[in-house]
Structures are given as C-alpha cells and as structure tokens.
Amino acid sequence: MPNDRFLLIKSWGCGFWSDVDHVMGQLLAAELTNRIPVIYWGPNSLYAESFKTNAFDLYFEPVSDYSIKDVIKYNYTYFPPVWNYDNVMIEDLDKVTWTYRNLGEMMNSDANVLVSDVHYFIRPLINYITRSHWAYGMTAHEIYRTLFDKYLKLKPDIEQEIQEFYDEKLKDKGLTLAVHIRGGDKVREVENLGRLNKRYYKEIENFSARYDIGKILLLTDCEDILKEFLKLYGDKVVYTDCRRGALSATEDAPHLQDYSAKRRKGIEIIKDTYLGAKCNFFIGNGYSNVSYTIKRLKDWPEQNIILFYRDLKNEVKLAKRRVKEEGKRRLLESKNHRLEYPEFYGGVNTYVE
C-alpha cells in the first residue's frame, strides 16, 4: 500500500455508535481505494476531552501506524477541495450541504488525502467491492461484523472495567437477557416510541417462559424506565452506574450533556453495549445504533435476538401524516411569502419610498 495515500476519517459529530458506524464504512472505503486509514475525532465530537486530543484514541486502539500529523503536509493534495494543509484539522461547518461529498467522486479521487466527514453506510459501498476483496458477496451485516472484529479494539482499562462488571453481576447467574430500551431524545427521532416500547414486556415474558432467565441486563438512558423495570422484575434487574435522564428529555439526553470527565461519557455507552453483547439473549430498538452495535459485536443465533421496528401499516400511516404535515407547512410558508413580498405577486412594494 502506498504511504502517500490516506483516508482521513473525521468525526461525524453525532451519537457515539453513529460515529463508529461512519468509521466502519470508511475503513471499508480505505481498503477499496488502497488508502491508509487515519481516524481523527476532533473537537466537534461529542466525546472529545479537549481541542488537542483525538477522541477516538480515548476509547480504541489506532487502526493504523499513522496519525493526523502524517496527513498534514504542505505538498499533499486534498479532496474534497474545501480542505488544505492549513485547515484539515478543523470542522467544515458547511458539510451539511454535502458539497463535493459525492461518493463516486470520493472513491475515484487521486488526491493524497481523502477527507471523510459525512456518514455513508456500508450498503452503497458494496457497489465498489471487487471479486478479489474479502467482502465480495457478503451482506452489509456480514461486512459490519467482519470490520468490527478486524478493527475495533478497546483500550485495556475499558475492557477490564467491562469484564469486572460482568464477572460480578452476570457471570454464573444463569441465562442472561439484555434489554436496550430508549427514552430521552429518541422520542423525537422515532414517532410513537411509547407504543414500540410497550412491546418489550411481552417479549420479556416470552423469553422468561421459554428459558430460565437468571438476570435481565437493562440498558437505558431513562431513569423512569429503570424504575419501572425494578418494580416489575425486582432483583433480576442488573444495570450499570451511568447518567440517565427523564423519559422525554429531548433537549437534555445524557449523550448531549456536558461531563466533567468527558471520556466517562463514551465509556458509559461502550460499557453498556459490550455487556449487552455478552448476554445470551437480546431485545433492542431497531432504530438505535446501540442496539445495532450489540447485534454486530457477535454472531447471534436468530432466535436469541429481537430488534423492534414499527410494522409496515404504521410506517405507511406515519409517512402519509408526514407528507400531509409537510404540505401544510409549505402552504403556510407560501402564504407568508406573499404577505412579506407582495411585489413578487403583482402587489405594491411597501418598502420602496
């Protein structure tokens, strides 16, 4: 592999496992384009400690022998062209427009440093996999599984903390069921989240009826949900000591809060996720990156894992409602525009003397 072709993977700037999902896709892109991957989660990462640290390195081992310093050279060329030697470490505030972020252009770029700061899933990258590559013929999930095993190595102290909790609370306690149930800002992301969450209790009953469940590991960002589980399942419930919020804390979810020890915020999410993957069974939210990561961390027997989604009937109903609401919004916007700028519609411009 040439040592002057890099793929700089910057922070997507969203939730922890969303950022890791972005990293996984770009690690595949680095392999497919014969580039050296360098991960740099800068100050825009929700899990960064300071302007000087690479937040990825706080939690995981490096994925290559190169660092951000190796990609900053005055004679290097960069793509997208918004980047150069002077600004490559900062965030592009205009990335939301996706200017120059076309996947085809990025994959075919000849620049020394390809900079990725927007999220592409594995699925569109499958089109670039050649017959000689190990991922050829695999599903997106199978590729994620391989990439997680190949590249994602926890820092030793985090791995130790996870193992110590497992040994104390879950090991030799019988069959274990992990349950990941969301509140907080997920209420805004997933319509009718409350209805989806009610489905957990029936499936917990089903698992308990079929298997002798010794412990239920509850993974939640919501204090109210924790209290409900303790009320229903008593001392069967196991949970980590982490920050939780109210059921509908859309603006103050734990991952959006400021921590005095920033690294702790990331560790809390990692710890819950890896503990979930150590359990025998899992029930999770199909709209959550935490649940998807638990699914990707090991090969689950199909009957041992459930991810909840809305059914097709609900999806169609919600889609129709969103279309209707968008139509109303546009109509109101059009009416306001006519009132504010009458000269565009044959009226009198009241701002002209």
Helices and strands as residue ranges (DSSP letters): E 6-10, H 16-32, E 36-40, H 56-59, G 68-71, E 78-79, G 95-97, H 103-107, E 113-116, H 122-125, G 126-128, H 140-151, H 156-169, E 175-181, H 186-189, H 193-210, E 213-220, H 223-233, G 234-236, E 237-238, G 254-256, H 262-278, E 281-285, H 289-296, G 302-304, E 305-308, H 312-340, G 342-345
